[in-house]
Structure formats: structure tokens, C-alpha cells
Amino acid sequence: MFNLNWKRLGIAAGLSLSLVAAGCGSDDSSEEENTSGGDGENTEQTANYSEEMDYTITGVDAGAGVVGKAEESIKEYGLDGWEVKTSSGGAMTQALGDAIEDEEPIVVTGWTPHWKFAEYDLHYLEDPKGVFGGEEQIKTMAKQGLKDEKPNLHKILDQFNWTTSDMESVMLEIRNGTPEEEAAQNWIDENQDKVDEWTKGAEEVDGTEAKLAYVAWDSEIASTNVIGEVLRQQGFEVELSQLDNGVMWKAVAEGEADGMVAAWLPGTHGDLYESYQDQLEDLGANLEGAKIGLVVPDYMDVKSIEDLEAAE
């Protein structure tokens, strides 16, 4: 029998990072525009970051789909010698912040919504081969039978829906030092009209257990704490359990958790969804317009994954 360990998971990793921006050289000292490089950029502005970064992409935990896509992009774009080094979401953003503070080159696995886009000047690298796919949804999953067992919990989870800006506001408040539960409550206080839509038609309960699983990403910390606080106000005894990706999906599929609001599809959690889709209930999207890809600071003169070069 699956024995779920409800302990908070964290991974710290030493990170070395690498990236190179491609450009076309010219011995012509005239003022003519360089048309051989992408977007007509002057080659004098093209920086070579390879020796500084050891051809490394900084990723999140190994079970994340964005990490798998980053590894796939290395193959698709012929980036021989590159690797994706995995870590926790917190370690990845710490490495990003440290690099930006010193204006050093770095490339990370990224996703939207995320507070880092509000905190720093960043951009996604263009992905002309479509390795990372298009727009993502964040979906809600429930264990099978939840509607009959706990109909009021099922209804609230089914009706939970918000926007990228909603999520990012909670994420940024937590990032700036507000405790997770307090940041969630602050958002609820300011958005009671949305919360009323989530709880519409659901009766208050008296201590019914509600067990939600989530992965240790800033986005899912925000969403799970918000829905958790809403459920507490409805009278549920709420347990939020932070797990890694695979354990989170398994927990819901095997009924150890009632549900999650942290399923990134079709790309990020696509393999896990394929493995467990027949063992859980898909309640649909709770957020539209999510995105994954490779992200770099704006001060780096590189626009596309195609601009990266293989190790020599």
C-alpha cells in the first residue's frame, strides 16, 4: 500500500550556468548595418557567455515537465555539451537573483505566472521549433469519488478559477516576506466577489477533512494556500501537503489526497497526466494563459534558443 510521506521537500543544489549568444563577425569597419546576424544586430554587441557558464541550464526539480522539455531542446537545437542541472524552485530563483545582482549571464527553466517577471527584467528565448509547446493551463484534479464522498469540497474545487495577475500578486507578496497564509487571506479580503463565485452553491461544513497536495513551486504555493484558506472559512479541516511532482500526482490518484490545483498541462505534467488520468477526475482549468520555456535576463544579448551554441 502506498504510504505517503507528508513532509515538505526541498532540494539545494550548487549551480553552474552557461550560455552563448551567436553572432556573425565582420572585418568591415564601415557604418553599414550588419544584416548577417539575427534581427540585424551589430556583432560588437553580441556577447560570448560560454566560458562563464559551462553550457548549463539551471532547472527546477527533475520531475518537472519544463526540465524534460529543456533536455529535449538541447537535442533538438544541437546543443552538444549542454546539460540541465536540477534543483528546487527556490534554489533556481536564488541563482537567478544572484546572477542578476552581479549582472552575470544565466539561463533558467521558466514559467508564467511567476513573481520573477514582476521582480526582474526577463524574457523568454524564442522557440522556433516549438519544443516547449504553446499556451499551458493549470488544472484542478480530484480523487475519484470525491463528488459523492465530499460534495461541498468537490464543488469548491470545481469552481476555483482565477487569473495570472491574481496568482502573481499573491506570489510577489509571499516573495516580499508575508507569510503564506497571511498573503492568501489578504488576497481573499480584496477579492471576495471572486471567492463568492467559488463557494456558490456549496454548504458550510463542520470539520470535514480536506487534504490538498501541491508541488514546491511559488505559483502552486500561492494557489494552494488561497484555496486552502477559502476552504477553512467554509468549515473544512484543511491539510496542505507539499510533495514532489510524481508523489503529488500519485497521492491524488490513489486517494491519499482529495485533490490538487497544481496540474500544468499539456506540457509540464503531460507524462504524469498520461500515467494517472484514469485514476483521478479532471475538473478543468483553474488558470488560463500559463507558459513554460527558457528564460534569460534582458541584459543578455540573446533572443532565441537558436542563438545558443554547442560546446566545442
DOBANU-858601 format. One record per residue (C-alpha): residue number from 1; residue in three letters; x, y, z. Coordinates in Angstrom, 1 decimal. Example, Ala and Ser with C-alpha at 12.3 -4.5 7.8 and 13.67 -1.06 7.14 Angstrom:
# residues 2
+-----+---------+--------+--------+--------+
| num | residuo |      u |      v |      w |
+-----+---------+--------+--------+--------+
|   1 |     ALA |   12.3 |   -4.5 |    7.8 |
|   2 |     SER |   13.7 |   -1.1 |    7.1 |
+-----+---------+--------+--------+--------+
This chain:
# residues 312
+-----+---------+--------+--------+--------+
| num | residuo |      u |      v |      w |
+-----+---------+--------+--------+--------+
|   1 |     MET |    0.0 |    0.0 |    0.0 |
|   2 |     PHE |    1.3 |    3.4 |   -0.9 |
|   3 |     ASN |    2.5 |    5.1 |    2.3 |
|   4 |     LEU |    2.5 |    8.9 |    1.7 |
|   5 |     ASN |    5.2 |   10.9 |    3.5 |
|   6 |     TRP |    3.6 |   14.3 |    4.1 |
|   7 |     LYS |    6.9 |   16.1 |    4.6 |
|   8 |     ARG |    8.0 |   19.3 |    2.9 |
|   9 |     LEU |   10.5 |   18.6 |    0.3 |
|  10 |     GLY |   13.4 |   21.0 |   -0.6 |
|  11 |     ILE |   16.5 |   20.5 |   -2.7 |
|  12 |     ALA |   19.5 |   22.7 |   -2.6 |
|  13 |     ALA |   22.0 |   22.4 |   -5.4 |
|  14 |     GLY |   25.2 |   24.0 |   -6.4 |
|  15 |     LEU |   24.6 |   25.6 |   -9.8 |
|  16 |     SER |   27.0 |   26.4 |  -12.6 |
|  17 |     LEU |   25.4 |   28.0 |  -15.6 |
|  18 |     SER |   26.3 |   28.5 |  -19.2 |
|  19 |     LEU |   25.0 |   30.3 |  -22.3 |
|  20 |     VAL |   26.5 |   31.7 |  -25.5 |
|  21 |     ALA |   24.9 |   34.3 |  -27.9 |
|  22 |     ALA |   25.6 |   33.6 |  -31.5 |
|  23 |     GLY |   26.6 |   36.4 |  -33.9 |
|  24 |     CYS |   28.2 |   36.8 |  -37.3 |
|  25 |     GLY |   31.6 |   38.5 |  -37.4 |
|  26 |     SER |   32.7 |   41.1 |  -39.9 |
|  27 |     ASP |   36.0 |   42.8 |  -40.6 |
|  28 |     ASP |   34.2 |   45.7 |  -42.3 |
|  29 |     SER |   34.7 |   48.8 |  -40.1 |
|  30 |     SER |   32.1 |   50.8 |  -42.1 |
|  31 |     GLU |   28.9 |   52.0 |  -40.6 |
|  32 |     GLU |   26.8 |   49.6 |  -42.7 |
|  33 |     GLU |   24.2 |   47.7 |  -40.8 |
|  34 |     ASN |   25.1 |   44.0 |  -40.2 |
|  35 |     THR |   22.5 |   42.0 |  -41.9 |
|  36 |     SER |   24.0 |   38.6 |  -41.5 |
|  37 |     GLY |   23.0 |   38.3 |  -37.8 |
|  38 |     GLY |   19.6 |   37.8 |  -36.4 |
|  39 |     ASP |   17.5 |   40.9 |  -36.4 |
|  40 |     GLY |   20.4 |   42.9 |  -37.9 |
|  41 |     GLU |   22.1 |   43.2 |  -34.6 |
|  42 |     ASN |   25.6 |   44.6 |  -34.6 |
|  43 |     THR |   28.1 |   41.9 |  -33.8 |
|  44 |     GLU |   30.0 |   44.2 |  -31.5 |
|  45 |     GLN |   27.0 |   43.9 |  -29.2 |
|  46 |     THR |   27.0 |   40.1 |  -29.2 |
|  47 |     ALA |   28.5 |   38.7 |  -26.0 |
|  48 |     ASN |   30.0 |   35.3 |  -25.8 |
|  49 |     TYR |   29.0 |   33.8 |  -22.4 |
|  50 |     SER |   30.1 |   30.2 |  -22.9 |
|  51 |     GLU |   33.3 |   30.3 |  -20.8 |
|  52 |     GLU |   31.5 |   31.9 |  -17.9 |
|  53 |     MET |   28.6 |   29.4 |  -17.8 |
|  54 |     ASP |   29.9 |   25.9 |  -18.6 |
|  55 |     TYR |   27.0 |   25.3 |  -21.0 |
|  56 |     THR |   24.4 |   24.7 |  -18.2 |
|  57 |     ILE |   20.7 |   25.5 |  -17.9 |
|  58 |     THR |   19.5 |   25.9 |  -14.4 |
|  59 |     GLY |   16.4 |   23.9 |  -13.8 |
|  60 |     VAL |   13.9 |   23.1 |  -11.1 |
|  61 |     ASP |   13.2 |   19.6 |   -9.7 |
|  62 |     ALA |   13.9 |   16.6 |  -12.0 |
|  63 |     GLY |   10.3 |   15.5 |  -12.2 |
|  64 |     ALA |    9.1 |   18.8 |  -13.8 |
|  65 |     GLY |    8.0 |   18.7 |  -17.4 |
|  66 |     VAL |    9.8 |   22.0 |  -18.1 |
|  67 |     VAL |   13.0 |   20.3 |  -17.2 |
|  68 |     GLY |   12.2 |   17.4 |  -19.6 |
|  69 |     LYS |   11.5 |   20.0 |  -22.3 |
|  70 |     ALA |   14.7 |   21.8 |  -21.6 |
|  71 |     GLU |   16.6 |   18.5 |  -22.1 |
|  72 |     GLU |   14.7 |   17.9 |  -25.3 |
|  73 |     SER |   15.6 |   21.4 |  -26.5 |
|  74 |     ILE |   19.3 |   20.5 |  -26.1 |
|  75 |     LYS |   18.8 |   17.7 |  -28.5 |
|  76 |     GLU |   16.5 |   19.5 |  -31.0 |
|  77 |     TYR |   18.8 |   22.5 |  -31.3 |
|  78 |     GLY |   22.0 |   20.5 |  -31.5 |
|  79 |     LEU |   23.4 |   21.9 |  -28.2 |
|  80 |     ASP |   26.0 |   19.2 |  -27.7 |
|  81 |     GLY |   27.8 |   19.5 |  -24.4 |
|  82 |     TRP |   24.9 |   21.3 |  -22.7 |
|  83 |     GLU |   23.2 |   20.0 |  -19.6 |
|  84 |     VAL |   20.2 |   20.9 |  -17.4 |
|  85 |     LYS |   21.1 |   20.9 |  -13.7 |
|  86 |     THR |   18.1 |   20.4 |  -11.5 |
|  87 |     SER |   17.3 |   21.9 |   -8.1 |
|  88 |     SER |   14.4 |   23.2 |   -6.2 |
|  89 |     GLY |   12.3 |   26.1 |   -7.4 |
|  90 |     GLY |   13.7 |   28.2 |   -4.6 |
|  91 |     ALA |   17.3 |   27.4 |   -5.4 |
|  92 |     MET |   16.7 |   28.2 |   -9.1 |
|  93 |     THR |   15.3 |   31.6 |   -8.3 |
|  94 |     GLN |   18.1 |   32.3 |   -5.8 |
|  95 |     ALA |   20.6 |   31.5 |   -8.5 |
|  96 |     LEU |   18.8 |   33.8 |  -10.9 |
|  97 |     GLY |   18.7 |   36.6 |   -8.4 |
|  98 |     ASP |   22.4 |   36.2 |   -7.5 |
|  99 |     ALA |   23.3 |   36.3 |  -11.2 |
| 100 |     ILE |   21.2 |   39.4 |  -11.9 |
| 101 |     GLU |   22.7 |   41.2 |   -8.9 |
| 102 |     ASP |   26.1 |   40.8 |  -10.4 |
| 103 |     GLU |   24.8 |   41.1 |  -14.0 |
| 104 |     GLU |   26.2 |   37.7 |  -14.9 |
| 105 |     PRO |   24.8 |   35.5 |  -17.6 |
| 106 |     ILE |   22.3 |   32.8 |  -16.7 |
| 107 |     VAL |   19.6 |   30.8 |  -18.4 |
| 108 |     VAL |   16.9 |   29.1 |  -16.3 |
| 109 |     THR |   13.8 |   27.0 |  -16.9 |
| 110 |     GLY |   10.9 |   29.4 |  -16.5 |
| 111 |     TRP |    7.2 |   29.6 |  -16.3 |
| 112 |     THR |    4.4 |   32.1 |  -16.2 |
| 113 |     PRO |    2.7 |   33.0 |  -13.8 |
| 114 |     HIS |    5.8 |   33.7 |  -11.7 |
| 115 |     TRP |    6.8 |   36.6 |   -9.5 |
| 116 |     LYS |   10.2 |   36.8 |  -11.1 |
| 117 |     PHE |    8.8 |   38.6 |  -14.1 |
| 118 |     ALA |    7.5 |   41.3 |  -11.9 |
| 119 |     GLU |   10.7 |   41.5 |   -9.9 |
| 120 |     TYR |   13.3 |   41.3 |  -12.7 |
| 121 |     ASP |   13.6 |   42.3 |  -16.4 |
| 122 |     LEU |   13.5 |   39.0 |  -18.1 |
| 123 |     HIS |   12.4 |   37.4 |  -21.5 |
| 124 |     TYR |   11.7 |   34.0 |  -22.9 |
| 125 |     LEU |   14.0 |   32.7 |  -25.5 |
| 126 |     GLU |   12.2 |   32.2 |  -28.8 |
| 127 |     ASP |   11.5 |   28.6 |  -29.5 |
| 128 |     PRO |   11.0 |   28.3 |  -33.3 |
| 129 |     LYS |   10.9 |   24.5 |  -33.2 |
| 130 |     GLY |    8.1 |   24.5 |  -30.7 |
| 131 |     VAL |    9.8 |   22.2 |  -28.2 |
| 132 |     PHE |    8.1 |   23.9 |  -25.2 |
| 133 |     GLY |    4.7 |   23.9 |  -26.9 |
| 134 |     GLY |    2.1 |   26.7 |  -26.8 |
| 135 |     GLU |   -0.1 |   28.1 |  -24.0 |
| 136 |     GLU |   -0.5 |   25.9 |  -20.9 |
| 137 |     GLN |   -3.4 |   25.6 |  -18.5 |
| 138 |     ILE |   -3.2 |   25.0 |  -14.7 |
| 139 |     LYS |   -5.9 |   22.4 |  -14.0 |
| 140 |     THR |   -7.6 |   21.1 |  -10.9 |
| 141 |     MET |   -7.5 |   17.3 |  -10.2 |
| 142 |     ALA |   -9.6 |   15.4 |   -7.7 |
| 143 |     LYS |   -9.5 |   11.9 |   -6.5 |
| 144 |     GLN |  -12.2 |    9.6 |   -7.9 |
| 145 |     GLY |  -15.3 |    9.5 |   -5.9 |
| 146 |     LEU |  -14.8 |   12.9 |   -4.2 |
| 147 |     LYS |  -18.1 |   14.3 |   -5.5 |
| 148 |     ASP |  -20.0 |   11.6 |   -3.7 |
| 149 |     GLU |  -17.8 |   11.5 |   -0.6 |
| 150 |     LYS |  -17.4 |   15.3 |   -0.1 |
| 151 |     PRO |  -19.7 |   17.1 |   -2.4 |
| 152 |     ASN |  -19.1 |   20.6 |   -1.0 |
| 153 |     LEU |  -15.3 |   20.2 |   -1.3 |
| 154 |     HIS |  -15.8 |   18.9 |   -4.8 |
| 155 |     LYS |  -18.0 |   21.9 |   -5.8 |
| 156 |     ILE |  -15.5 |   24.5 |   -4.5 |
| 157 |     LEU |  -12.5 |   22.8 |   -6.2 |
| 158 |     ASP |  -14.5 |   22.5 |   -9.4 |
| 159 |     GLN |  -15.5 |   26.3 |   -9.3 |
| 160 |     PHE |  -12.0 |   27.6 |   -8.4 |
| 161 |     ASN |  -10.8 |   29.9 |  -11.2 |
| 162 |     TRP |   -8.5 |   32.9 |  -11.3 |
| 163 |     THR |   -6.1 |   34.9 |  -13.4 |
| 164 |     THR |   -2.4 |   35.2 |  -13.9 |
| 165 |     SER |   -2.4 |   38.6 |  -12.3 |
| 166 |     ASP |   -4.3 |   37.2 |   -9.3 |
| 167 |     MET |   -1.7 |   34.5 |   -8.8 |
| 168 |     GLU |    1.3 |   36.7 |   -9.3 |
| 169 |     SER |    0.1 |   39.3 |   -6.7 |
| 170 |     VAL |    0.0 |   36.5 |   -4.1 |
| 171 |     MET |    3.3 |   35.1 |   -5.2 |
| 172 |     LEU |    5.0 |   38.5 |   -5.0 |
| 173 |     GLU |    3.6 |   39.3 |   -1.6 |
| 174 |     ILE |    5.0 |   36.0 |   -0.3 |
| 175 |     ARG |    8.3 |   36.7 |   -2.0 |
| 176 |     ASN |    8.4 |   40.0 |   -0.2 |
| 177 |     GLY |    8.2 |   38.3 |    3.2 |
| 178 |     THR |    4.5 |   38.0 |    4.0 |
| 179 |     PRO |    3.6 |   34.6 |    5.5 |
| 180 |     GLU |    1.9 |   32.3 |    3.0 |
| 181 |     GLU |   -1.4 |   32.1 |    4.9 |
| 182 |     GLU |   -1.5 |   35.9 |    5.5 |
| 183 |     ALA |   -0.8 |   36.6 |    1.8 |
| 184 |     ALA |   -3.6 |   34.3 |    0.9 |
| 185 |     GLN |   -6.0 |   35.9 |    3.3 |
| 186 |     ASN |   -5.1 |   39.4 |    2.1 |
| 187 |     TRP |   -6.0 |   38.4 |   -1.5 |
| 188 |     ILE |   -9.3 |   36.8 |   -0.3 |
| 189 |     ASP |  -10.2 |   40.0 |    1.6 |
| 190 |     GLU |   -9.6 |   42.1 |   -1.5 |
| 191 |     ASN |  -11.4 |   39.7 |   -3.9 |
| 192 |     GLN |  -14.4 |   38.4 |   -2.0 |
| 193 |     ASP |  -16.5 |   38.7 |   -5.1 |
| 194 |     LYS |  -14.4 |   36.0 |   -6.9 |
| 195 |     VAL |  -14.3 |   33.8 |   -3.8 |
| 196 |     ASP |  -18.1 |   34.0 |   -3.6 |
| 197 |     GLU |  -18.2 |   32.5 |   -7.1 |
| 198 |     TRP |  -16.0 |   29.6 |   -6.0 |
| 199 |     THR |  -18.2 |   28.8 |   -3.0 |
| 200 |     LYS |  -21.6 |   29.4 |   -4.7 |
| 201 |     GLY |  -23.9 |   26.5 |   -4.1 |
| 202 |     ALA |  -21.6 |   24.9 |   -1.5 |
| 203 |     GLU |  -22.8 |   24.4 |    2.0 |
| 204 |     GLU |  -20.6 |   25.2 |    5.0 |
| 205 |     VAL |  -19.3 |   22.1 |    6.8 |
| 206 |     ASP |  -18.2 |   21.4 |   10.4 |
| 207 |     GLY |  -14.7 |   20.0 |   10.4 |
| 208 |     THR |  -14.8 |   17.8 |    7.2 |
| 209 |     GLU |  -11.3 |   16.9 |    6.3 |
| 210 |     ALA |   -9.8 |   18.4 |    3.1 |
| 211 |     LYS |   -6.4 |   17.2 |    2.1 |
| 212 |     LEU |   -4.7 |   19.0 |   -0.8 |
| 213 |     ALA |   -1.3 |   18.2 |   -2.4 |
| 214 |     TYR |    1.0 |   20.6 |   -4.1 |
| 215 |     VAL |    4.5 |   21.0 |   -5.5 |
| 216 |     ALA |    7.0 |   23.4 |   -4.1 |
| 217 |     TRP |    6.7 |   26.0 |   -6.8 |
| 218 |     ASP |    5.9 |   29.6 |   -5.9 |
| 219 |     SER |    2.9 |   29.5 |   -8.2 |
| 220 |     GLU |    1.4 |   26.4 |   -6.5 |
| 221 |     ILE |    2.3 |   27.7 |   -3.0 |
| 222 |     ALA |    0.2 |   30.7 |   -3.8 |
| 223 |     SER |   -2.8 |   28.9 |   -5.4 |
| 224 |     THR |   -3.0 |   26.1 |   -2.8 |
| 225 |     ASN |   -2.8 |   28.5 |    0.1 |
| 226 |     VAL |   -5.5 |   30.7 |   -1.3 |
| 227 |     ILE |   -7.9 |   27.8 |   -1.9 |
| 228 |     GLY |   -6.9 |   26.3 |    1.5 |
| 229 |     GLU |   -7.9 |   29.5 |    3.3 |
| 230 |     VAL |  -11.2 |   29.6 |    1.4 |
| 231 |     LEU |  -11.9 |   26.0 |    2.5 |
| 232 |     ARG |  -11.1 |   26.8 |    6.1 |
| 233 |     GLN |  -13.6 |   29.6 |    6.0 |
| 234 |     GLN |  -16.2 |   27.1 |    4.8 |
| 235 |     GLY |  -15.6 |   25.0 |    7.9 |
| 236 |     PHE |  -13.2 |   22.4 |    6.5 |
| 237 |     GLU |  -10.2 |   21.0 |    8.4 |
| 238 |     VAL |   -7.6 |   21.6 |    5.8 |
| 239 |     GLU |   -4.2 |   19.8 |    5.4 |
| 240 |     LEU |   -1.9 |   21.2 |    2.8 |
| 241 |     SER |    1.0 |   18.8 |    1.9 |
| 242 |     GLN |    4.0 |   19.9 |   -0.2 |
| 243 |     LEU |    5.3 |   17.0 |   -2.3 |
| 244 |     ASP |    7.4 |   16.4 |   -5.3 |
| 245 |     ASN |    5.7 |   16.2 |   -8.7 |
| 246 |     GLY |    5.4 |   12.4 |   -9.0 |
| 247 |     VAL |    4.3 |   11.9 |   -5.4 |
| 248 |     MET |    1.7 |   14.7 |   -5.8 |
| 249 |     TRP |    0.0 |   13.0 |   -8.7 |
| 250 |     LYS |    0.2 |    9.6 |   -7.1 |
| 251 |     ALA |   -1.3 |   10.9 |   -3.9 |
| 252 |     VAL |   -4.4 |   12.2 |   -5.7 |
| 253 |     ALA |   -4.7 |    9.1 |   -8.0 |
| 254 |     GLU |   -4.5 |    6.7 |   -5.0 |
| 255 |     GLY |   -6.8 |    8.7 |   -2.8 |
| 256 |     GLU |   -4.3 |    9.8 |   -0.2 |
| 257 |     ALA |   -5.1 |   13.4 |   -1.1 |
| 258 |     ASP |   -8.5 |   14.8 |   -2.0 |
| 259 |     GLY |   -7.2 |   16.9 |   -4.9 |
| 260 |     MET |   -4.7 |   19.5 |   -6.2 |
| 261 |     VAL |   -4.9 |   22.8 |   -8.1 |
| 262 |     ALA |   -1.4 |   22.4 |   -9.5 |
| 263 |     ALA |   -1.6 |   20.4 |  -12.7 |
| 264 |     TRP |    0.2 |   22.1 |  -15.5 |
| 265 |     LEU |   -1.0 |   20.8 |  -18.9 |
| 266 |     PRO |   -0.5 |   19.7 |  -21.6 |
| 267 |     GLY |    3.3 |   20.1 |  -21.4 |
| 268 |     THR |    4.7 |   20.4 |  -17.9 |
| 269 |     HIS |    2.9 |   17.5 |  -16.3 |
| 270 |     GLY |    1.9 |   15.7 |  -19.5 |
| 271 |     ASP |    3.7 |   12.5 |  -18.8 |
| 272 |     LEU |    2.2 |   12.3 |  -15.3 |
| 273 |     TYR |   -1.2 |   13.0 |  -16.5 |
| 274 |     GLU |   -0.9 |   10.2 |  -19.1 |
| 275 |     SER |    0.1 |    7.8 |  -16.3 |
| 276 |     TYR |   -2.7 |    8.7 |  -13.9 |
| 277 |     GLN |   -5.6 |   10.1 |  -15.9 |
| 278 |     ASP |   -7.7 |    7.0 |  -15.5 |
| 279 |     GLN |   -7.3 |    7.1 |  -11.7 |
| 280 |     LEU |   -8.5 |   10.7 |  -11.0 |
| 281 |     GLU |  -11.0 |   13.3 |  -12.1 |
| 282 |     ASP |  -10.0 |   16.2 |  -14.2 |
| 283 |     LEU |  -12.1 |   19.2 |  -13.1 |
| 284 |     GLY |  -10.7 |   21.5 |  -15.8 |
| 285 |     ALA |   -8.6 |   24.7 |  -15.9 |
| 286 |     ASN |   -8.4 |   27.0 |  -12.9 |
| 287 |     LEU |   -6.0 |   29.3 |  -14.8 |
| 288 |     GLU |   -5.5 |   30.0 |  -18.5 |
| 289 |     GLY |   -2.5 |   31.5 |  -20.3 |
| 290 |     ALA |    0.3 |   29.8 |  -18.5 |
| 291 |     LYS |    3.6 |   29.3 |  -20.3 |
| 292 |     ILE |    6.9 |   27.5 |  -20.0 |
| 293 |     GLY |   10.3 |   27.9 |  -21.7 |
| 294 |     LEU |   13.9 |   29.1 |  -21.2 |
| 295 |     VAL |   14.3 |   32.5 |  -19.6 |
| 296 |     VAL |   17.3 |   34.9 |  -19.5 |
| 297 |     PRO |   17.8 |   38.5 |  -18.1 |
| 298 |     ASP |   17.2 |   41.3 |  -20.6 |
| 299 |     TYR |   20.8 |   42.5 |  -20.3 |
| 300 |     MET |   21.8 |   39.3 |  -22.2 |
| 301 |     ASP |   22.1 |   39.9 |  -25.9 |
| 302 |     VAL |   20.4 |   36.6 |  -26.9 |
| 303 |     LYS |   16.9 |   36.3 |  -28.3 |
| 304 |     SER |   16.3 |   32.7 |  -29.4 |
| 305 |     ILE |   17.3 |   29.1 |  -28.4 |
| 306 |     GLU |   18.8 |   29.0 |  -31.9 |
| 307 |     ASP |   21.3 |   31.7 |  -30.8 |
| 308 |     LEU |   22.9 |   29.3 |  -28.3 |
| 309 |     GLU |   26.0 |   27.4 |  -29.5 |
| 310 |     ALA |   27.2 |   23.9 |  -28.7 |
| 311 |     ALA |   30.3 |   23.3 |  -26.6 |
| 312 |     GLU |   33.4 |   23.0 |  -28.7 |
+-----+---------+--------+--------+--------+
